[in-house]
Amino acid sequence: MKSKTILKHLPFREILLHLAFWVVVWFFFVYFFSYNTEGRVYILWFSSALLPVTMFVTYLMVYRLIPKFLLDKRYGLFALYSFYTLVFSAYVVVLIIYACLFFILDSEVSSMPPMAKNFVSVMILIYLVVGIVSLINLLNYNFKTISRNKELQNKILTTQLQLKEQELSYLKMQIHPHFLFNTLNTIYGFAIKQSRQTPDIILKLSNLLDYILYQVSKPRVSLSDEVAHIREYIELERIRFEETLKVSFKAGTIDKKIQIAPMLLIPFVENAFKHGNLVDGFLSIDIEIAVTGKRLDFSISNTILADEANPEKRGIGLENIRKRLELHYGDDYRLRAETRDKQYSVYLIIFNLNTQKDAPNDTMPDS
């Protein structure tokens, strides 16, 4: 039963290739030893006798010595066993030469083909075949090793990409509840007052929800869309803060081809409203966005009280954004936060913005 299973899984095509190769080698031996001689019978028997020796040494080298010792970097043992193989094969070749001379030529040395008399030539011929097959085997091994390494690298990169995507999804999930919580609180307050502004607030929130639910799943969105939704968010907060809010929002000309990670800038604005304090009766927020080539300069500052000047009290928001920046932009960004004169400021620079070539060439006017 076991033998049937083995035969069933034999690489039949490979066996045929091996047989064809050794037939070619046999004809090569016959051609080589036929040089300057007429002893066809002797040449056929002599070539046939050398072929098993050549096959034995070749397969021993390819399937035993090279994989077990050479590829395993056990060079001393490889050299030692290769020497033993050389001595053994030389001994067998000598026996073949004398056996063919005695049984076929009746010990008439003068009738031996010239090439068959030269022991060194016979050994060189055998090891020429062994060397060629061994070289092909090593090249094939190197090719398979390179292919396996590339496949492994691709699997590693795919796994890393999946991990990054999972982490990005987790970080985005942290943004959504925070963002919605603040806005729903605003609507709740105006609903209690039965304010006429409630429908307008709900409409603006609807636009923001559309951005969160559908655009944020994309790897990149238009920077101009991100800026437009920052404006929507600011308008919502203007309604909530009424006369106690002062916002300066400056955005230069922004080409819609410029791409950015979704929901990357809005959390900065959200944090400014959440953690900002009224100073002298006002919450003052200054926002500037400028794009030069593929470089984005973004800054935002808000007023804070003296006892709120510790940036570490600002929760996971900034650390969340920093992780997203690392995942999206690697080393192509700089993020800095500082507190000075009752102002908390954040500065972000992205050096290598993505560009969508097929996007329409529309621009956003200055604020």
Summary of the structure (lengths in Angstrom):
residues: 367
radius of gyration: 40.3
end to end distance: 84.0
largest distance: 125.1
contacts: 1031
relative contact order: 0.07
helix: 65%
strand: 15%
